[in-house]
Amino acid sequence: MDLSYTEHELAFANEARAWLAAELVLPTAFDSLDDEFNWGRNWQARLAEGRWVGIHWPFEYGGRGASGVEVAIFNMEYARSRAPQPVNRVGINLAGPTLLAHGTEIQKQRWLPNILDATEIWCQLFSEPNAGSDLASLSTRAEKVDGGFLLTGQKVWTSYAQYADFGICLARTDREAPKHSGISYLVVPMNASGIEIRPLVQITGEAEFSEVFLDEVFVPEDHLVGPLNQGWSVANTTLAHERGTSFPFKEQVVHEVFLDELYALARDTSKLSDIEIADGLAQAFVQLRVLRLHNQRTMSRLAKGIEPGPESSYVKLQWTEVTQQISNLALQIVGESSPLSGRWQRQWLWSKAASIAGGTSEIQRTIIADRLLGLPR
Ligand SMILES: Cc1cc2nc3c(=O)[nH]c(=O)nc-3n(C[C@H](O)[C@H](O)[C@H](O)COP(=O)(O)OP(=O)(O)OC[C@H]3O[C@@H](n4cnc5c(N)ncnc54)[C@H](O)[C@@H]3O)c2cc1C
């Protein structure tokens, strides 16, 4: 395993670092989610001008045709710069790559350019009240009508639904077919009549996700992605990108930065002599090194053209445990009774979502047991 960057990769990392250093003016605190969103939208447009959004997309659709290793390098540089994440994450990481793989040329030309510069925001209408881990149990249905479909059902946990122009949606188009068949993949215009978005307030006090009610929403037939009733295989492209390579590299660096800051905070507030805090910092350091080693193995595989397989479940699990561990530690350092509106307190509240979002920890453990360790079901 050779972990050093090639000359080309080193030049690429330097270029990304220099661009971010020249362009990024870190925001101070935001007054509201709307403020944060608007800042993020402008920042993403700036990133797109520099061709630093969707860098894994082909050149002709606005990307750089970056390799998996370059995507990993960029995400680490990006995290090191402490820039907030681009707001159109669903568009860049999920909808875009799915359209690239399964969309028609007309769909690509229509939707892809506006994803990169955040002109149009996308959301993901997959999860339902009775279909999360077992997504194929979804019951939202799309009835074929003249020129399109009428979509009826309920989605939940839809991040940024209130800002979205389009949603990638799974719906049942053949109710007689077995569970994984008879599902179609639709692009839903979020301003269509019959859509009601009800924001859900999280423990952070913000409403980043919503329930989305669909009542005979008309979706034009040219918004069908891939063949009718074969949406499950299209959805697998989306899901593979959700568990893809970008997030563990970014999160590794984000948490290394957190840990450095926490160490400095503990030192400056004379908490290092507290044996539990000192031990917690050391444990977190070790866990982060383990995450880094897993990422380096992934990087080495990517360099050989091997896509990550079920071991990405291990990385997701490791990241979940590290983020919750570091967040607990932060609370111990800043004092558990301090107000919940502080930066570390917010991080602690957010860390609770890590073991649910993008596949729960139980599901990751099942994949590890089943597909990596070969244990009986
Ligand atoms: C911050 C955040 C943002 C999200 N954003 C979106 C979004 O934009 N769009 C979207 O579509 N979805 C989104 N989700 C939803 C997310 O994908 C689901 O929450 C997740 O897949 C789990 O589904 P569920 O909540 O229905 O839980 P369930 O699947 O009902 O699970 C409930 C509990 O049962 C356990 N469980 C379930 N099945 C098994 C099993 N077979 N073996 C062992 N244990 C099991 C789970 O681990 C969990 O503890 C988001 C979630 C979060 C937390």
The ligand as a Gaussian input file, in Angstrom:
#p B3LYP/6-31G(d) Opt

LIG

0 1
 C      -30.619000      13.952000       9.829000
 C      -31.385000      13.071000       8.922000
 C      -31.640000      13.455000       7.624000
 C      -32.359000      12.627000       6.770000
 N      -32.644000      13.083000       5.501000
 C      -33.388000      12.317000       4.672000
 C      -33.778000      12.809000       3.380000
 O      -33.435000      13.922000       2.996000
 N      -34.538000      12.034000       2.589000
 C      -34.956000      10.784000       2.973000
 O      -35.607000      10.117000       2.178000
 N      -34.621000      10.280000       4.200000
 C      -33.864000      11.033000       5.065000
 N      -33.538000      10.559000       6.315000
 C      -34.122000       9.289000       6.742000
 C      -33.164000       8.159000       6.992000
 O      -32.703000       7.601000       5.790000
 C      -33.924000       7.126000       7.853000
 O      -34.172000       7.737000       9.100000
 C      -33.171000       5.856000       8.072000
 O      -33.043000       5.126000       6.882000
 C      -33.862000       4.966000       9.133000
 O      -35.196000       4.773000       8.813000
 P      -36.361000       5.042000       9.892000
 O      -36.114000       6.361000      10.505000
 O      -37.663000       4.806000       9.210000
 O      -36.141000       3.959000      11.022000
 P      -36.625000       2.445000      11.003000
 O      -36.156000       1.802000       9.750000
 O      -38.080000       2.396000      11.325000
 O      -35.801000       1.873000      12.209000
 C      -36.197000       2.085000      13.584000
 C      -35.221000       1.332000      14.456000
 O      -35.284000      -0.085000      14.153000
 C      -34.004000      -0.564000      13.781000
 N      -34.139000      -1.571000      12.707000
 C      -34.865000      -1.447000      11.570000
 N      -34.719000      -2.552000      10.810000
 C      -33.860000      -3.359000      11.466000
 C      -33.294000      -4.659000      11.183000
 N      -33.584000      -5.317000      10.058000
 N      -32.440000      -5.198000      12.097000
 C      -32.119000      -4.508000      13.233000
 N      -32.642000      -3.297000      13.560000
 C      -33.486000      -2.734000      12.682000
 C      -33.248000       0.645000      13.272000
 O      -31.844000       0.476000      13.383000
 C      -33.756000       1.736000      14.205000
 O      -33.072000       1.724000      15.422000
 C      -32.824000      11.364000       7.212000
 C      -32.566000      10.967000       8.526000
 C      -31.864000      11.806000       9.379000
 C      -31.633000      11.351000      10.789000

